[in-house]
Every structure is written in C-alpha cells, then in structure tokens.
C-alpha cells in the first residue's frame, strides 16, 4: 500500500505543478494570441481592398467597353458606356454608341431609372435588366461590394492563376450576402488572390439562390496587380456567349449634384 500511496501523491504533485506552469504561461500567451487574431483582415476590410482594384476612388468616371462574343471567340456586338460612380451608392451611366445615343441610366441606392431621348418621363427599371449580353444595369452601374454586401471567410484554397502567370495560386474564398433586396445578386461567392486580395473570380446568385453568372477578373499585371482591367461574364443559365466588360480609363471626377436628379436629366438630355 505504501508504494501506491507514494505514487498517488507523486501524481497529484506533478499535476499541480503542471497546472501552476500553465497558469503562469497563460497570461503571457493571451496577448500573442490576441495580436494574431487582430491582425487577420476582417471581411469588410477585404471587400474594401478588393473594390480598390475595380475603382480606386470614391468619385470617379470610368470609360467602359462591353462586348459580346460567340462561343468560338468571334465578336457579336459591342457598346461604349461612360460610368460616373459616385459616393453614397449613386451612379450615372451615359450610353455612347450610335445605337443607344442619348440614353442614360441613373442609380440612386436601390432605385434605377432609364432615360430615353425625347422622353420627359424617367422609366423605372431593375438592376438585373440587361444592357448588353450578360451585362446587366447593376453590373455596369454598381462597382463596390463593400457598400452592398456582408459576409464570412470560407477558407483558403487554390485558384487557377491568370493565363499569363500559369499554374495556380493561393486564394481566399468569401461568401457574401446582400445587405438589401435592391442589388442584382443576393449572394456572391468571391475568390480573392493572396496576399494582395485582388478579385480573381466570382459566382453570382439570384434572389432564388440560382446561379446566374460566373465572373472572371483580368488584372493589369498578373504577378503584381494594381487594378482590374476587365470582367468576363459567362451566363450559367444558357446561351454559351461570353460578355466582356473592359475598363478602358478611370479618373477621379465628381459630377454636378444636378446630374443625379432624374427630372433634371429628363429636361436636360445633353447635360450641357
């Protein structure tokens, strides 16, 4: 019995020593653990970083070319747009091609208007209404995810690298849910490159949770990207055609406040 009691006492002493050691180490470890968690980018910060690749400024004008291509790559048609993307989820799209000359789309939050030449009454439209090919009004007028979506980190994975780079690259998968009902897509599955958080690709889901489109983003420099030069949309619901949205030029510019009034636009079609 004596050896057993001695062993039992020894075991209790060892456990007490281990607990004391852990208690002493825990206060020292907690700051380090807290620092590691705090430095991990939050989803909101990640979306702001991703948006910068597409915009770069709160108030800017973006010269945009949208083209539709057949499955063999040949051109079907194309249109030119000037997009004034302003702070506060406000945008004005001026259609520049001869087939659409004089037409405009105004976005104020969840409200979209189409203005036609010769008409004194703005027409209400939806952000999902098509402009050309698979590019909708929302795809052209809305350029910022951080304002319209919230989400969570799904995890890190591997993504196909841009064609110029070849192979694959580390990426971060985010799952986004719309903050409001007025956006084009209720859910977006988004993949960002690591470590710079540039957009690589996205899956765009309707309010019915049906996959509508897949998007790929083309950067200016695959190895050290500074901006997104194009978004390539593939309709998942059929058709087989590919829509390419190219951002030809961006520059900071704040539009006159009157331009963001649908009745002013109806009365002043030339914006002169």
C-alpha positions in Angstrom: 0.0 0.0 0.0 2.8 2.4 0.8 4.3 2.4 -2.7 0.8 3.0 -4.1 0.1 5.9 -1.8 3.5 7.4 -2.6 2.8 7.1 -6.3 -0.6 8.7 -5.9 0.9 11.6 -4.0 3.6 12.0 -6.6 1.0 12.0 -9.4 -1.0 14.7 -7.6 2.1 16.8 -7.1 3.0 16.5 -10.8 -0.5 17.6 -11.9 -0.4 20.5 -9.5 3.0 21.5 -10.9 1.7 21.3 -14.5 -1.4 23.4 -13.7 0.7 26.0 -12.0 3.0 26.2 -15.0 0.0 26.6 -17.4 -1.4 29.3 -15.1 1.8 31.2 -15.2 2.2 30.8 -19.0 -1.4 31.7 -20.0 -1.2 35.5 -19.3 1.9 35.6 -21.4 0.3 33.7 -24.3 -3.0 35.6 -24.4 -1.6 38.9 -25.8 0.2 37.0 -28.5 -2.9 35.1 -29.5 -5.0 38.3 -29.4 -2.5 40.0 -31.6 -2.6 37.2 -34.2 -6.4 37.4 -34.3 -6.5 41.2 -34.5 -4.1 41.3 -37.5 -6.3 39.0 -39.6 -8.2 41.1 -42.1 -11.9 41.3 -41.5 -14.3 40.7 -44.4 -15.3 44.3 -44.6 -11.6 45.3 -44.9 -11.1 42.6 -47.5 -14.0 43.9 -49.6 -12.7 47.5 -49.4 -9.3 46.2 -50.6 -10.9 44.2 -53.5 -13.1 47.2 -54.5 -9.9 49.4 -54.9 -8.8 47.2 -57.7 -12.0 47.9 -59.6 -12.4 51.6 -58.7 -9.5 53.3 -56.9 -11.6 56.3 -55.8 -15.0 57.2 -54.3 -15.9 59.7 -57.1 -14.7 58.7 -60.5 -15.6 58.3 -64.1 -14.9 55.0 -65.9 -14.9 54.6 -69.6 -16.3 51.1 -70.2 -16.5 48.9 -73.3 -18.9 45.9 -73.2 -18.6 43.3 -75.9 -20.5 40.0 -76.6 -18.6 37.1 -78.1 -19.7 33.9 -79.7 -18.5 30.5 -78.2 -15.8 30.5 -80.9 -14.5 33.9 -79.7 -15.7 36.0 -82.6 -17.3 39.3 -81.8 -21.1 39.6 -81.9 -21.6 43.2 -80.9 -20.2 45.9 -78.6 -21.2 49.1 -76.8 -19.4 52.0 -75.2 -20.5 53.5 -71.8 -19.3 56.3 -69.6 -20.0 55.4 -65.9 -19.9 58.1 -63.2 -19.6 56.2 -60.0 -20.2 58.5 -57.0 -20.1 58.0 -53.3 -23.3 57.0 -51.5 -24.3 54.3 -54.0 -25.1 56.8 -56.7 -24.1 56.2 -60.4 -24.9 57.7 -63.8 -24.3 55.7 -67.0 -24.2 57.5 -70.3 -24.5 55.3 -73.4 -22.1 56.4 -76.1 -22.6 54.1 -79.0 -24.7 55.3 -82.0 -27.4 52.6 -81.5 -28.0 53.9 -77.9 -27.1 57.5 -78.3 -28.6 59.8 -75.7 -29.8 57.0 -73.4 -28.8 57.2 -69.7 -29.3 55.0 -66.6 -29.3 56.7 -63.1 -28.8 54.7 -59.9 -29.7 56.2 -56.5 -29.4 53.5 -53.9 -31.9 50.8 -54.8 -33.7 53.0 -57.4 -32.8 52.7 -61.1 -34.2 54.9 -63.9 -33.8 54.7 -67.7 -33.9 58.0 -69.6 -34.6 57.9 -73.3 -34.1 60.7 -75.8 -37.2 62.7 -76.4 -39.0 61.4 -73.3 -39.8 63.7 -70.4 -40.6 60.9 -68.0 -37.8 58.7 -66.5 -38.7 55.0 -66.6 -38.2 52.8 -63.5 -36.1 49.7 -64.2 -34.5 46.9 -62.2 -30.7 46.4 -61.6 -31.0 43.0 -63.3 -32.3 44.4 -66.6 -29.8 43.6 -69.3 -27.9 46.3 -71.1 -25.9 44.1 -73.5 -25.3 40.3 -73.5 -25.0 39.1 -69.9 -24.1 42.5 -68.5 -26.9 44.0 -66.5 -27.6 47.5 -65.4 -26.3 46.6 -61.9 -23.1 45.0 -63.4 -22.2 48.3 -65.1 -23.5 50.9 -62.6 -22.6 49.2 -59.3 -18.8 48.9 -58.7 -18.5 48.4 -55.0 -19.1 45.3 -52.9 -18.2 46.8 -49.6 -21.2 49.0 -49.6 -23.8 46.4 -50.6 -22.6 43.1 -49.1 -21.5 41.5 -45.8 -20.1 38.0 -45.5 -17.8 35.5 -43.9 -14.5 33.8 -44.7 -15.0 30.3 -46.0 -11.3 29.5 -46.1 -8.1 29.4 -48.1 -7.8 27.3 -51.2 -6.1 27.1 -54.6 -7.3 29.0 -57.7 -6.3 29.0 -61.3 -3.8 31.7 -61.9 -4.2 34.2 -64.7 -3.2 32.8 -68.1 0.0 34.9 -68.2 1.2 33.5 -64.9 0.2 29.9 -65.4 -0.4 27.2 -62.8 -2.4 28.0 -59.7 -2.2 30.4 -56.8 -3.3 30.7 -53.2 -6.7 32.4 -52.8 -9.2 33.3 -50.1 -12.9 32.3 -50.5 -15.5 34.7 -49.2 -19.3 34.1 -49.1 -21.2 37.3 -49.4 -24.9 38.1 -48.6 -26.6 41.3 -49.9 -27.5 43.9 -47.3 -30.6 44.9 -49.2 -33.1 43.5 -51.7 -32.3 46.1 -54.4 -29.0 44.6 -55.6 -28.6 42.5 -58.7 -27.4 39.4 -56.8 -28.5 38.2 -53.4 -25.4 36.0 -52.9 -21.9 36.2 -54.2 -19.2 33.5 -53.8 -15.9 35.5 -54.2 -12.3 34.4 -54.5 -9.5 36.9 -53.8 -5.8 36.4 -54.5 -3.3 36.1 -51.7 -1.6 38.0 -50.3 -2.9 41.1 -52.2 -6.6 40.4 -52.1 -7.3 41.2 -55.8 -10.5 39.7 -57.2 -10.0 36.6 -59.2 -13.4 35.1 -59.8 -17.0 35.1 -58.5 -20.2 33.1 -58.7 -23.3 35.4 -58.8 -26.6 34.1 -57.4 -30.1 35.4 -57.9 -32.7 36.0 -55.1 -34.0 32.5 -55.8 -30.4 31.3 -54.9 -30.0 30.1 -58.5 -26.6 30.5 -60.0 -26.9 33.2 -62.7 -23.4 34.0 -63.9 -19.8 33.3 -63.3 -17.3 36.2 -63.5 -13.6 36.2 -64.0 -11.4 39.3 -63.4 -8.5 40.2 -65.5 -5.7 42.3 -63.8 -3.3 44.6 -65.5 -0.2 42.7 -64.1 -0.8 39.1 -63.1 2.2 38.9 -60.8 1.8 42.3 -59.0 -1.7 43.5 -59.9 -2.6 47.2 -59.5 -6.1 47.2 -61.0 -8.8 45.2 -62.7 -8.8 45.8 -66.5 -11.8 43.6 -67.4 -14.6 41.4 -66.0 -15.6 38.4 -68.1 -19.2 37.1 -67.6 -20.5 33.7 -68.5 -24.2 33.1 -68.4 -24.8 29.9 -66.4 -28.4 29.7 -67.4 -27.6 29.0 -71.1 -26.7 30.8 -74.3 -23.0 30.0 -74.5 -21.9 33.5 -75.3 -19.3 35.5 -73.3 -19.7 39.1 -72.2 -16.5 41.1 -71.6 -16.7 44.3 -69.6 -13.4 46.3 -70.2 -12.5 49.3 -68.1 -10.6 51.5 -70.6 -9.9 54.5 -68.4 -10.5 55.7 -64.8 -10.2 59.1 -63.4 -11.3 61.0 -60.3 -14.3 63.2 -61.1 -17.3 64.4 -59.1 -20.4 65.1 -61.1 -22.6 68.1 -60.5 -25.3 67.3 -58.0 -28.0 68.2 -60.5 -26.9 65.3 -62.7 -28.1 62.9 -60.0 -31.7 64.1 -60.3 -33.9 62.0 -62.7 -36.1 65.0 -63.6 -33.1 67.2 -64.4 -31.8 64.5 -66.7 -35.1 64.3 -68.5 -35.2 68.1 -69.0 -31.5 68.3 -70.0 -30.7 65.3 -72.2 -27.4 66.6 -73.5 -26.1 67.6 -70.0 -24.9 70.9 -71.4 
